[in-house]
């Protein structure tokens, strides 16, 4: 199965996402902010990243941009999982390099389908 990095500053959301991902048999690495997410992307080389947007220090848009523009991590797909539900947010996320955009709280079936689609 895949190694998935889950980045979220909310312990409740992090626990929920980890439970869904582990329920599909994937290995999970977690980060509690964008900066930690960028560092773990470099050190862990996950197969996929689930990234929150609204976080302190480095938000999910900024972290996604750093990951997708760094030659060392640019091949790692990022799915944004966020409460930001405006079309402009989705477009901005895609411009930062995200391959998917899911509104919180995620429907488990939608999240699993998107993970499977991205992992191929």
Secondary structure, 3 states (H helix, E strand, C coil): CCEEEEECCCHHHHHHHHHHHHHCCCEEEEECCHHHHHHHHHHHCCCEEEECCCCCCCCHHHHHHHHHHCCCCCCCEEEEEECCCCHHHHHHHHHCCCCEEEECCCCHHHHHHHHHHHHC
